[in-house]
Amino acid sequence: MIENISPWVYLAGITLLPGIELRGSIPVGVSWGMNPVTLCIVLSIVNALIVLPVFKFLDWFFHLIEKIPLADKYIKKTRKKAGPYVEKYGMIGLALFVAAPLPATGAYTGALAAHLFGMKNKKAFLSISAGVFIAGIIVTLIATAFKATLGWLLG
């Protein structure tokens, strides 16, 4: 039964995992021999769209999140990491922060940073989406280059 599930479902699932997102799903898809351009476009759209329910969650439950010690630690870390970008450069800074293909700089963290710094959801969504697409391109290029140069190691 599970073997009949499309690889796209698996890749979308990886993309929706906070902290992994495109940084995990695109390399997996490239390693499976899937078209890198299609992977980049489809998975970037999936990753950007998750921001909409995250905004609703943050808008509605933010007062609860701050009371959870682990969440409070993540909030403080996000303020420290994203603050210089968002406070100085606004929408462009948020896009660049999300675009960096590093741990804890993806769409989820970008949504939290936008919320923490009072950015309107529409502007934040545009910035985060731009950052997600830039990150998607960077990760696709890296994964494709890795497979082309070192893929022989993987068989």
N, C-alpha and C positions, 0 to 999 in steps of 0.2 A: 504494500500500500504506500509506504513512504517513498519507495523508489520511483513512484509515478509523479511525485511533486516536482514542479518546474524548478530549475536552478535559480530562476528569478525570485522565487519565494524564499529560498535560502539566503540569497544575496540581500534581498530587502530586509529580511530578519536581522542579518549582520549589520546592515546600514542603520537600523533602528536602535541598536544597542548603544547606550550612552558610553562615551569614551572610546568606542571602536569606530563606529560610523563608516565613512568612506575609506578611512585609513585601513580598514580590514576587508571590506566587501570588494572594493575594486581589485586589489591584488589577488584575492581568491578567484574572482571572475576571470582575470587575465591568466592566472595559472590553469584554469579550466579551458583555456583556448577560446574564450568568448571575445567578440569584437570590442576592442577597447573604447572606441568612440561611443558605441551604443551603451556600454557599461557606464561611462562617464556621464552621459546625458541622463539615462534612466535613474541611476542611483543618486545622482545629484538632485534630481527632482524629488525622489523619495525622501532624501535627507532634508531638503529644504521644507517640504510639506509637514514634517513632524513638528516644526516650530509652531505651527498654528495651534495644535492642542496643548503644546507646552506653554504658550502664552496664556491660554485660558486657565490652565492649571496654576500657573504662577499668580495670575491676577486674582484667582479665587482663594487659593490656599496659602498664600505667602506668609500670612501671620502664623500659620501652623509650622511651616518649614523652619522659620527662625528659632523655634523652640526645640528643635531636634539637634542635639549636640553635633552629630556628624554633618548634618546639613549646614549648621552654623559655621563649621570649620570650612566647608566647601564654599560657602558664601563669602567668607573673609578672603579665602584664597583667590576666588574669582575677582573680587574687588581689587585685590593687589595686582593680579596679573593683567586684567583688562582695563583697569582704571586709567593708566597712562595713555592707552590708545583711544578709549572712548571719550574721556574728558578733554583731551587735546584735539582730536580729529573728528569727533562725532560719528556720523554714519560711515565715513571712509575708514576711520579707525576701527570701528566694530567689524567692518568687512575684512580688513587686513588681519585682525585678531582671529577671526573665524577661518580665514584662508590659510593660516599657518598650519601645515599638516603635522601638528605635534599633539601629544596627548593633552586632553583638557582644553582644547581650543576649538572645538567643533560647534555644531548648531545648538546643542543643549546648553553649553556654557555661554555661548553668544546670547541666547535667549535670556538666561539668568542675568548676564551682565547688562543687557539692555534694560531689563526690569529694575535692576539695582540702581542704574544711573538715570532712571526716569524717562527713557526714550519711548516715544509712542510706538505701539505695536506695528503700525503700517510702515513707518520708517525703519524700524528694527528688522521687520521681515525682509524688506528690500536689501538692507545691508547684509543680513545673515545669508540670504539667498545668493547674493553676489560672492560673499566669502566662501560659501559651500561650493559654488561652481568653480571658483579659482582653485580651491583645495582639490576638487575633483580632477581638474586638469593636471595639477602638479602630481597628485598620487598616480594618475593614469600614466603620465610620462615616466615616472620613476618605476612603476611596476612593469611597464612595457620594455623600458630599457634594461631592467634587471633580467626579465625573461629572455630578451634578445641576446644579452651578453653572458649571462650565467645560467640560463635555462637548461643547458646540457647537464648541469649538476643534478637537476631534479629528475632527469630521465626523460 
